[in-house]
Amino acid sequence: MKIKYLLAVSVVSLSTAGIFATPAAAQSTGTLDFENDVIVVTGGRSSDVGGVEIPNTPKAKQVLEEEIIRRQRPGQTVNDIVNLVPGVSFQNNDPWGSSGGSFTIRGFSDDRISQTLDGLPLNDSGNYALYTNQQVDSEIIEQVNVNLGVTDVDSPTASAVGGTINLRTREPSDEFKLTGTLSTGSTFAKGDNGNRDRLYVRGFGMIDTGDLTGFGTKAFVSASYTRYNNPFNNYGIVEKQQYNSRIWQDIGSDGDFIAVAGHYNENRNNFFGSFSLDSFPTTKADRFYDINYPCTVDLPQAGTAQVDNNCGAEFDRRYNPSNTGNIRGASRFTLTDGLVLSVDPSFQYVKANGGGDEELLEQTRNVGGVEMTGFIRGRYYFGRDLNGDGDTLDEVTGHDPSQTRTRRFGVISNLSYELNPDHRFRLAYTYDDANHRQTGQTSVALLNGEIADVFPVNDGLVTVDGFELNKRDRQSYATLHQISGEYRGNFGDLTAVLGLRAPFFTRELNQNCYTTSASGFLDCIGGTSAAYEAANPYVYDPVTNDASGSALPTSRTYKYDDILPNVGLTYAFGSASVFANYAKGLSVPATDPLYDSLYFPEDAPGVQPVPETTDSLDLGLRYQTGNIQAQFAGWFTRYNNRLASAYNPLLEETIFRNLGRVDKYGLDGSIAWTPTRDTMVYLFGSINESEIKDNVQTGNCTADDLTDGVAQCTAVGDPIFALTAGKNESGAPLWTVGARVQQRFGDFELGAQVKHTGKRWVNDTNERSVGGYTLVDLDLRWTITQNPFGDDVALQLNVTNLFDELYVGGFGGDLDGNSPFVQIGAPRAASISLIFGY
């Protein structure tokens, strides 16, 4: 019986200090190799305690190993598992992990956190968003490494000022092995009237080949399938299939190797559970609701003007499909004594969209006396019969999701040199190139309001003029060249790390539509038109820096670069150590504010959006023995040009605002302890504070404002400010605290974990907030027997949100007193899994 989770590592006390390699926690092969050989731990070898490891580095890091990952619900998104790390806050949209969620580290939202898989960036290359429902199956992950607030010097990111998460894929086994999971479950929530089955099913299987050739060639391949109904209403199904593989070839006896991994994931799901905060459910029964389903669209009738009767218009009927895949290489080559080269190339592909019901018009629109087709002033004009009734009088029910297609190539290469056991150097080059295509094709709805193909891009509707109508039509190329270097030196009990990162980022923007406002609204008419331009003349006043009319389709290139130092120290005394780290960060603006800027001429003052920059400092204390891993850290980040956004899912509109300078600071702490071989106790918590330094201008006074007596308005043109100075940022909890306890009773292991998430401000003026909530989860594992082709055969019960707490889930915050859209927190759910092979 192999129950690794609760077995503490035996440690032999040493009379003198020594240098020991720890299991590294890093992103690329180069960083993994570089950190692995130089970390100093005085008094013994550091290892995980109950699946929790705290590497002894100058940066505040924490690692979750297989032992704790495996006790969470099989197939759960890894971001829910990372919720056990101090400083992290994740709100899951459903109990099972395939419907997305909201995520922060130290108050930084997920678009400021770089999440990677073996060094491959998983954030969107346009808006840097992280889609937590598209992560790899938890069974193939051997380790999750979290950098709190900073990044490694070779990280392929243009936006990670708030930290990094790296998922490390397991190495194929040296022996033939079969691994599998069969899970089923349901929600068991108060107030659910039972009018819909909430059954959850998932299957996962993996085969390790063992050594195929006799000289270290090994591989694994895995597949999984997940299906369940959404947890709140009478509509919507989540369906997911995923495939993973990795082949590994050892080279020589120095630890060199070549490995290639592949991943493919298909998600089919709908949006659900999103409400304005003002209409958020007040009772547990109110969480469950019915939408207008089934229904029938207005049927075609010749000679009669049909209208969209809103069948299929609910937010919950919008699809959010994705097809994602990648190929990841990893390699290590010893060139000569002390000189090691690592090269990690990658390619990834994304096809995804989000959106739903829209009215499609069979008519044309008169613009300056000319009848036109296209997407004009927010409406779709086709100029032809769409529903087959022989006329062009109708408003037809259709779909218009926002489509994204990405092809992305990258490589991380490191050349490291060990002068002697105490001094190492490395030089790294990082390349990341993303071809990011964004469109908005349409399709006619089926009679029941459904969409014939969740990807209208496959066969988009064309107008009478013969062009494919889009609500947006743009292409960007994001290219990162980064050179970095790092030195690590051991001076007795003192370890010094000196790093420098120099990113050179280019974003080429190609806008094929007319931009009609500084907020990025568009008219897309299938090219350029003299009649359209004459009717909507573009005028720019260089004196006032104001613009009006429609800016022409255009192309523009923005460049960003910086020199980013990263300096850290670790000093060991006995089983304890103190650490300090300073790092400068850079976050390049995402595509939306960059495209918005195209409304102004290229030489207009301040037209190029400025990057965010951070100066981050960590200072902390660690204590590490064979049965204790503990860390306490204080941190401070000065955040300049803090660009925040709030998304309205109904209008499909994102509003950006620059908060100027924000000071962020707090405390993180955790301790993992195994008092006996059968018991593990883990405690963690954090305090996150922030202070917005200035008030944010939201507009200028108009004559109507004066008439209405709007505050701050004494004359037309006076600035209007949101009173944000001295306030906290919205959207992130002010504090969190949690614990996990696990006890083994023979063949049984019982685990319980609890996390309280504190108050979150709804807006940056701190006029509204949502209260804290507490979630309790249980897991029970019964090891039945040995798997002849692997490890244990076990039954595992997982119960999440045991007390079925009603709480506000994820939201993005807002600038002032508006009511943002928020998610309902995931209800109580239970699953049982038959597990064999680990």
N, C-alpha and C positions, 0 to 999 in steps of 0.2 A: 504494500500500500504506500503510495507516494503522496503524502500530504505535506507540501512544502511550505504552505502558507504560515504556519505557526511555529516553525522550527527556527529558533534563533541560531545565528552562526556562532560557533564556539571560537573564542579568541584566547590566544596564549599571551599573557602579559609579557612585555619586553622591558628589560632593565634599561635599555638605551633607546633613543629615538631612532626611527628608521624611515625610509621612503618606501611607500607601498602604492601600487597601482590600484585604483578603484574602478568599478564598472563605470565607464564614462557616460555622460549624459550630454549629448551634442546632436548637431543637425547633420552635417556632411561627414563623409568618411574621413576627410582631413582633420576636421575638428575633433571627431571621435578619437582618432589616433593621437592627435596632438595633446589633448587633455588627459588621455589614459595613462601616460607615462610619467607625469610630473606632479600629480596632486599629492600633497604631503598630508599624511595622517599620523600623528604621533601617538604611540601607545597601542596601536593595533590596526588591523585591516578593517576599513569601513565596508559595510554591506547593508543591504536593505533590512528593515525590521518590519515584518508583516507586510511586505510589499511596498513600504515607504522608504525612500532613500533620499538623503540630503547630501549632495556632492560637496566636498570641501574646496570650493572655488571662491574667488573674490566676488562673484556675482551671486545674487540671491536666486537659487535654483531649488527645484524639488522634482523628484522623479517618482513615478508610480510604476511598479514592476508587475509582472504577470500574476503574482500571488494575490494582489488586490484587484486587478482587472478582472480576473476569472470569477470572483465572487459577486460581481455586479451582474445585472441581467444580461444574458448572452444576446449579442446583437445590438445592445444599447449604443447610442452614439458616444464616441469617446469623450465629447465635451461634457456630457453628464457625469462621466467618471472623473474628469478633471475638476469637477465641482468640489472634490474632496481636498483640494489644494488651497491653502490660505491665500486671500487676495483675489480668488476666482469667484465669480458669480454667474451661474447658468440657469436660465429658465427654459425648461423643456416644453414644447408645444403639445406633446402627448407622452404617455408613459413609455412608449416603445422606441422612440428615437429617430423615426424616419419622416418627421414632419417639420423639422427645423426648430429653432429656438433663438434666444437672445443671450449674449455672452459679453462679459467684461472681465478684465484683469486690472486690479488697482484703479478701477473707474474708467479705464480705457475700453472703448467699444471694440467689437470684433474686427472692424475695418482698420483698426490701428494695432492689431495683433497678428503677427505672421504665424500661420499654421502650416506645417510642412509634413510631408511623408517621405522619410529617408532623404530629406533635403529638398524635395520638390515642392514648390509653393502651391498651396491649395486655395489661397484667397483669389477672388475674381481679379483679373488683370485690369479691369476698368474702374470699378468702384471700390475694390479691395474688400468687398463683403465676403464673409465666411459662411458657407452653407453647411450647417452641421448635420443635415440629413443625408449628405453625400459622402460621409466618411467610410473608411475601410471597416470590414467586419472585425469586431473586437478579438476574435479568435486568432487572427494572424499578427496581432500586435504583441511584441515582447516587452515594450517599454514606452512610456510617455514622459517626455522631458519638458518641463515648464521653466522658462526664463521669466522671472517676474520683473517686468519693466525695461529690460534691455535685450539686446540681440547679440549673436556671435558675429565675429568680424567678417566672416565670409557669407553671411546670410543673403539669399537672393531676394531682397525685399526693397520696395520703394516707400513703404508706409509703416513699418513696425517700430513705432515709438513707444508702444505700450507693452512689449514683451513678445515672446515666441513660444509656440508649442510645437514640438516635433514628435511625430509618431515613428517608431522604429519597427520595421517589419522583422519578424522572426527569421532566423537562419534555418534553412532546411535541415532536418534531422539526419544524423549519420546512419540511422537504421530505418528499415521499412516501418511505416507507422500509419495507422488509420485513426482519424479524429473526426468526431461528429457531434452535433447538437440537434435535438428535436425539442421544440418549445411550443407550448400552447398556453393561453391565458385569456383574461378579459378584464374589463373595468368592473369594479364592485363599488359604485359610488352612490351616495345618498341622493335621492331625488330623481334618479334615472327611472323613467316610467316603464322601461323594459320593452318599448315598442320597436326596438331594433337590436339585433344581435351585435355585440361588441367583440366577437371572437378574434383572438390574435393567434396566428400560427407562423412558425418560422422553422426552416430546416437549413442546416449547414453541414457540409462534408469536406474533408481535406485528406489528401493522400501524400505522404512523404515517401519518396522512392528509395531513400537510403543511398549508399555509395553505388553509383551505376557502373563505374569504370574500374574501380580498384585504386584510383589515384585522386579521389576527392571530388568527383562530380556528383552532385546531389541536387534534388529539386523537390518542390511541393506544388500542388495545384489544388484550388478550393473553389467551391460554389455555394451560394446561399440563395434562398427565396423567402420573402416575407410578405404577408398579406393580413390586413385588418381593416375594419370599418373605423371611420373617425370617431372620436370618443364623445361627441356632444350632440350631433344632430341626426336627422333621418336621411342623410345623403353623404356621399363621399367615401372613397376607398383608397387606401394606401397600399401600393403594390411595388415591391422592390426586388430586383435580382442583381446579384453581384458575383464577379469571378476574379480570382487572384491567383498569381503564380510567381514562383521565383526559382531560378536555377543558379547554382553556386559552384564555382571551381576553385579549389585551393591551389596555390602555386608555391612550391617549395616549402621550407620549414620556418620562414620568418614571419608568418602571419599574412603573407600576400594572398590576394584572391581577385577573381573577377566574378561579378554577379549581375544578373539581369532580372528585373521583376516587372510584372504586368498587372494591370488593374482595369476592370470595366464595371460600370455601375449604371443601372437604369432605375430611375424613380418615377412613379406615376402617383400623384397625389393632388388633392385640392386644398385650397386655403380654408381655414375654419377658425372659429373661436375668437374672432377679433371684434371688439366693441369700442365705441367711444367710452372714455372713462365715465362720462355722465350717465351712460346707460348700462354700466357694468352690472352683472347679476348681483342681487343683494341677498339671495338665498341659494343654497346648494341645488335646489330644484330648478332654479332659474338658469343654471348652467346648460340645461338640456332644452333644446328648442327644435321646432320643425320649420323647414323652409318650404316654399311653394314648389313641391316636387311630389309626384309627377305633374307635368303641365304640358300644354300644347301651344306652340306659337300661332300667331294670326295666320290662318290658312290663305294661300294665294287665291285671288279671285279676279278674273279679267275685267278691266274697266273700272275697278274700284281701288281707291288709294288705301292700302293696308298700312297699319302702324305697328311698331314694336310694342307688344303687350307685356313686356318685361318677363316673359317666361325664360328662365335661365339667367336672370340678371343679378341674382343674389351673389354676394361676395363669396359665399361658400361653394358656388358652382364654378369658380375660376380654377383652372388647372395650373399646376406648377411643375411641369415635366422636366426631366433632365436626363441626358445621356452623357456620361463622362468617362474618360479613359486615359490611361497614361502608361508609359514605358519608362522605367527607371534603371539606370546603370550605376554600378558602384565598383570601384577597383582600388587596389593598393599594390604598389610596386617598390621593392627595395632596390634602389639604383646602385648604391654602394654603402659601405658601413656608415650609418648615421644619416643617410640621405634617402628620403622616402617621397614618392610621388603618388598622389591619389587623384583620380578623375571620376566625377559623377555626372554623366550626361543624362538628359531627360527630354521627353516629349509628352505633351498632354493635349487632349481634345475635349472641348465642351460644346454641347448643344443643349440649350435650355431656354425656357421662357416663363413668363408669368403674366396673367391678365385674363380677361374674359369678355362678357357680353358687351356688344356695342351696336348702335343703329347704323345700318348701311343704307345710303340713299341712292335710288335709281336715277335721280335727276342730275343735272349739271348745276353749277353755280355761276351766276353772272358776276364777273369781276371787271369793272371798268368797261362795261358794254360788251364783253366777250364771255361766251359760255365756256366754262372750264370744268375739268374733272380733277380730282385729287383730294388730298387731305387739307382742307381749307378752314381756318378758324375753328378747329377742333371737330369738324364733321367730315364724313366720307362721301364723296360724290363720284359715282361710277358712270353715269350717263348711259346705262344699258339695263336691260331686264336681268335681274338677279334671281328671282324666284320662279321663273318659267311660266308666268301667267300671261305673257304676251304684251304687257304694257310697261311703261317706265314711270309709274306713279307712286311706287311704294317705298315705305321705310321698312327695311328687311332686318330681321334679327340676325346678328352675326357675331363674330369673335375677332378680337384684335390684340392678342398678347404681345408683349415686348420681347422680341427674339434676340438672343445673343449666341454667336458662334465664335469660339476661340481656338486658335492653333498656337501652341506655345513651345518654344525650344529653349533649353537651358543647359548650363554646365557649371559645376563648381570644381575647381582644381586647386590643389594645395601641393606645394613643394616644401617639405620640412627638413630641417637639419639639426641633428643633435651634436652639439660641440662636445659635450660630456654629459654624464647623467644629471647634472645640475643646471644646464643651460641649453635651451632649445629655441630655434627660430623657425618661422614659416612665412612664406609668401603665397598669397592666394589671388586667383583671378576668378571672378564670377560673371557669368553672362546669362541674361534672361531676355528673350525676345517674344513678344506676344502680338499676334495678329488678331485684333478684336473687332468683330463685325457686329453691328447693332441695327436691326431693322424692325418693322412692325407690320407684317403681312396680315391679311384678313381672310376670313372664310365665312360662308353662309351656314347658319345653324341648321341642325336637323329639326324635324317637326317637334321633337320633345325638348328642344332647347339645348341639346347636347352638341358637342363639337365632333365633326366627322374624323378629324385628325388633330391630335393635340399639338401638332407642329404645322400650322398653316404655311410656314415657310416652304414646306414640301411642295405645295401647289397653291401659291397665293393668287387671289383674285386680281384680274386685270380690268382696266377701265375700257370704255368704248374706243379710246385712243390707242389701246394696246400696251399700256405700261402697267407694271405691277404696282398697285397702290400700297404705300407704306405711311404709317404715322410718324416714322422716323427712318432715316437712311444715312448712316454714318459709318465711317471706317477709321480706326485708329491703329497705330503701330507703336507699341511701347517697348523701348529698348534700354536695357541696363547693362553698362560695362562698369565693373567695380574691381578695383585693385585694393588689396589690404595686406597688412603685415602684422605679425605678433611675435613678441619675445616673452618667454617664461624663464624665470631664473629662481633657483632655490639658494638661499643664503642661511643655512642652518634651519631655524624654525620659521624663517620668513620666506614667503613666496611672493615674487613680484610678477605682474603681468602688464605689459605695455603693448597696446594695440592701436592701429590706425586703419580707418576705413575710408576709402575715397570713391563714392559712387558718382557715376556720370549717367544721368537719366535723360532720355529724349522721348517726347510724346508727339508723334505726327498725327494731326487731326484732319480729317476730311469730312466736311459737312456738305451733303448733297441736297439739302432742303433750305428754304428761306427761313432765317431766324427772325421772329416777329417781336421779341421782347428780351430784356435783360435777364428774365427768368428762364429763358431757353425754350419758349413756345415756338412751334414750327408750322409752316405751311409747306407741304410736299406735293408738287404738281408734275413730277416726272420730267425734270429738266428746268431750263430757264425759259421765261416768257416775257417778251417786251410789253405785252398788254398787262400782265400781272404787275410788272415792275412800275409801269406808268400809273397804275391804280394804287400802288403802295410804295410811293417813292421813299427811299431811305435818306434821312437827313441826320447829319451829325454836327453838333455845335461844339467846336473845340474850346470855346470860352467856358461854357457851363458843363462840358463833358456829358451832355445829354444826347440821346439818340431817339429817333422815331422812325416808323415805317418798317420795311422788311429788308434785312441785310441779305446780300446775295450769297448763294452757295459758295463756299470757299475752302481753302486748305491753309493750315498754319502749323508751325512746328515750335514747340516750347522745349527749352532745355533747363535742367536743374543739376547742380553738382555741389559738393561740399566736402570738407575734410572733417572727419568724425573721429576724435580720439576716444580711446577706451582704456582706462588705467585702473588697475586693481591690486590690492595687497591682501595676503592672508598670513596671520601669525599664529602659530600653534603653541600651546602650553598644556602638556599632559594630554588628556582626552578632549580638551576644549580648544577652540580657535576663535579669533576675531577676524573679521573681514571687512573690507571697504572697497567700493568701486565707484568710479565716475565714468559716465558715458554720455556722449552727445548723439542725438538722434535726428533723423530727417524724415518727413513724410511729404511726398510729392502730391499735389492736388489730384483728386480722382477725375475721371472723364467728364462728369456732369458739370461741375463748375468751370472746367476748361472749355467745354462746348458753349456754355452760357457766355463766356467772354468773347466769343466770335461775333456777338452783336455789336461790338465796338471795333473801330479800326485798329490795326496792329500797332500803330504808333500812338494810340491814345494813352494818356498818363494813367499808370496803374492798371493797365488792361490785363497783364499777365498775372493770374492768381499766384499769390506768394505761397511758398511751402511752409508747413509747420516745422518747427524745430523744438527740440527738448534738451535740457540739461538735467541729467538724472544722477542722484547720489544714493548709494546704499551703504549702511553701516550696521553690522550685526555681530552676533555671537552664536557659535555652534558648540554642541556637545555630542560626541559620538563614541559609543562603545559597542560591544557585541550585541547588546539588547536594548540600546537607546539610540535614537536619532532625534536630535532636537535642534531647533533654530529659532532665533528671535532677531528680527531686523526692523530698523527704522529706515524710511526712505523719503526722498524729496525730489520732485520734478518741477522744473520751471518750463511751462508749456507756452510757446509763443505762436501767435496767429492760429489759435485753436479754432479750426473750422468744424462746426457742428451741423447736423442735419436732422430733419424730422420728416417722416414719410407718411403721406396720407394714402392708404391702400385703395380707397374708393376713387379718388381723383388720379391715382397713379402719379403723384407729384411729390417731388422731394424739394424741401425748402432749405437753403443753406444760410448760415449766418457765421460771421467771424466774431468770436468772443474776445479776440485780442489775447492778452496775456492771462494765463490761468496758473496759479500755483497749486500743486497737488502734493499731498504728503500723508503719511500714515505709518502704521505698524503691522507687521505680519509675524505670526508665530505658530509653531507646531512642535509636537513631541510624539514620537512613536515608541512604545515601550512593551517589551515582552517580559513580564515579571516571572512567568513560568513558560515551559515548553508548550503549554496548551492554551495560553492566554495572551491576547494582544490588546493593548489600549492605545488609541490614537486620538489626540486632541489638537484642534487647530482653530485659528481665528484671525481676524484682521480688522483694522480701523482704516477707513478711507475718507480723507477730507480734501476739500478743494476750495479755492477762493478765486472767483472771477474778479479781475482787477478793475474793469471799466464797465460803464453802461454801454449798451449796444444800440446803435441807431437803427430804427425800424422804418423810418420814412420821414417825410416832410409835411408840414401843415398845409392843408388846402382851405379854400374858402368854406367848404362844407364843415370842415373841422372847427373853424372859428364859430360858425353858426351853432354847431352842436355843443360847443363849450368843451372841446377835448383838452385835457390837461396838457401842459407844456406849450400850448399854441397861443401866441399873442399876435402873430403876424403870419401871413402866407409865406411859406418857405422856411419857417422855423423848423429845426430838427426835432424829431420825436424819438425818445429813447425808451428802451426797456430798462428798468432799474435793476440791473444785474450786478452792479459793483458790490463787492463784499459777499456775494451769495455763492452757494454751492452749485456745481454742475448737476444737471438733472440726469435721471436714467439709471444711476448706479447706486447700490446700497451704501449707506454710511458706515455700516459695520456688519460683520458676519462672524458666527461662531459655530463650531461643529465638533462632533466626536464620532468615533467608531470603536466598538468593542466586539471582540470575537473570542469564543471559547470552544475548545474541542472536547467532546465527550466520546471517547472511543472512535467509532466510525462516523460520528456526527459532528458537524461544526455549525454553531449558531452565531450569526453576526447581526448586529444592530447598529445603525448609523443615524445620526440626527444632525440637521443643520438649520440654524435660524438665520434668516436674511433680514437685516434691519430696514429701517425706513428708507424710501427712495423719493427724492424730489421729482415732481412731475414736470416742473418748468424751471428755467434758469433764474427766474425772479423769486423762486422759493415761496410762491403763493399757495401752492397745492402740493400735497404729498400723498403717498400710499403707505399704509402701515406695514410692519414687518410680518413675516410668516415663518412657520416652523414645519419642516418636513421630516418624517421618521420613516426609515426603510428597514426591512428585515430580510435576511437571507438564511436559509437552512440547507445544509448540504449533507447528504447521506452517501458515503462511499460504500457501494454494494460489493464490488469485487474488482479484480484486475482485468484490464483489457489485454488480451493476448497479443494485440498489435499496437500497443501504446501504453498509456498510463491507466489511471483509475476509470472505472465505470461508476457513475454517480447520478443521483437524483438531486436537483437543486430547486428550491422554492424561493422566489423573489417577490416580495410585497413592497410596493412603493406608495408613498403618501398614506401610511397606515391609518391615520386618523381622518383621512379624506378632507383635508383642510381646503377651504375656499379662499383663493388668493389671486391677486393680480399677478399675471405672469410677465412676459417680456414687453418692453416698450422702449421707444427711442428718445423719449423726453421731448420737451417743447421749449420755445424761447420765453413766452410770457404766459398769460392766463388761459390759454386755449385748452380744450379737452382733447388730448392725444388719443390715438387708437392703441389699445392694449390687448394682450392675449389673456384668456382664461388659463389659470394654472392647471397643469395636468391633474386629473382626479386619481383616486385610489385605484390601483390595479395590481393583479397578482398573476404570476406565470409559474409554470413548473416545467423543468427541462430535464431530459435524459441526456447525459453527457458521457461521452466515452473518448478517451484518448488524451486527457490532460487533467 
